[in-house]
Amino acid sequence: MGVAEGAVWAVAQATHELALFAAVGIALGGLDDLAVDLIWLARTLWRRAVIYTRHARSDAGQVRGSGTVAVFVPAWREAAVIGPMLETALARWRDADCRIYVGCYPNDPETLAAVEAVAARSAKVRLVLNSRPGPTTKADNLNAMWRALLNDGVPVVAVALHDAEDVVHPAEIGIYAALCGRFDLVQLPVLPLIERGRGWWARAVSSTYADEFAESHAKTLIVREAIGAGVPAAGVGCGFSRAALERIAERHGSPFDEDSVTEDYELGLRIREMGGRGIFVRLPGKADGAAVAVRAHFPDTIAAAVRQKARWQAGIALSGWTRLGWRGSFAEHWMRFRDRRAILAALVLLCAYVSLASWTALDRAGRAPAFTAAEEALFAACTGLMLWRLLVRAAFVTHAYGPIEGLLSIPRAVLANFIAMASARRALQSYLRLARGAPLIWDKTEHSFPKAIPAE
């Protein structure tokens, strides 16, 4: 066998093994996702056949609560968006019993000026100046607002979190006030904005977030709650009972963990570990209307998307493993495994794409590796599971954004996979830097506020 012949043989063997590894990984992940799909489907059919035939569906207008809700908005270099965000919130929460705390830094004069301009016109806005220059961490910023709330002596019933670019919903405050007395965490849906005025590439990148949230916030969080697993907070559109935050602070010194890059996610699971209960609330704003949800722009460049998702992966899949471990029921273990499989899933995807490209090249040269009947059956099963996955996501995207976006979500899956693979590499690098003692800082994303405010 010549050198060239040997090289081709080696590539063919490597392609064979990579394809099998990817197929096994895709099959296991596909079955995992299928189990979640079936639980969601069974629960949905049961509620329609049993619950909604006996009781009318509620809407936000029927939810009644009392008490002040504090809203925490961390802001580091958010001068471009914080003013419009606060103005929109004040207009939509004109009659709501709330107070908006905005955490700023002394070395960010542009954001300070924007917040002060709004605070001068409304007593509902409370500027909190961090004692340290920024950026510290998002959790540190949130804890500064928590201390300011305690110093103010305001008897709030709940604390809600929002980012500086969020478009809030008018019914949010009433939902938090009504439910945070019964539950320790209330999470509302998050719906990323898809605007047609942007370039096609920017729109495609940002729309991958819409695809993911449309499914996770209409199915996955519902399943987590249904099987008794902890509901993680998304960091926006979530409200915590004051009592729950005080219990966390008594145990850990402050409610938000400053050693975490995903303090919101961890807080939801810690509440569950302490015996608290989180709930995902998807209610229409009015009868037969759209769901009460938080809307916002998400990154529209590959670099920004990779940076943000790498932070999520490093905090949830890597740091979350070492910080939170594997505690709780089988359902809790299962959901934590799903949260933490992102890095392995990215490796499986990489192997799948590499083996596909290699097999295609070898096939054209007439040297493609042969597969047994059992292996071909495995590949067929993987193909079926992947098609099911694409159809399920398209159905949820269609429900949230319409049929055109539902169809577009299918080719966007390739782009989302590329971002996931690139994010996994960056997440590993970030995690290793932190493990070696690198300082933890706020790796924030640049934000934009919509020019046309979405309808309520």
Secondary structure, 3 states (H helix, E strand, C coil): CCHHHHHHHHHHHHHHHHHHHHHHHHHHHHHHHHHHHHHHHHHHHHHHHHHCCCCCCCCHHHCCCCCEEEEEEECCCCCCCHHHHHHHHHHHCCCCCEEEEEEECCCCHHHHHHHHHHHCCCCCEEEEECCCCCCCCHHHHHHHHHHHHHHHCCCEEEEEECCCCCECCCCHHHHHHHHCCCCCEEECCEEECCCCCCCHHHHHHHHHHHHHHHHHHHHHHHHHHHCCCCCCCCCCCEEEEHHHHHHHHHHHCCCCCCCCCCHHHHHHHHHHHCCCCEEECCCECCCCCCECCEEECCCCCHHHHHHHHHHHHHHHHHHHHHHHCCCCCHHHHHHHHHHHCHHHHHHHHHHHHHHHHHHHHHHHCCCCCCCCHHHHHHHHHHHHHHHHHHHHHHHHHHHHHCHHHHHHHHHHHHHHHHHHHHHHHHHHHHHHHHHCCCCCCCCCCCCCCCCCCCCC
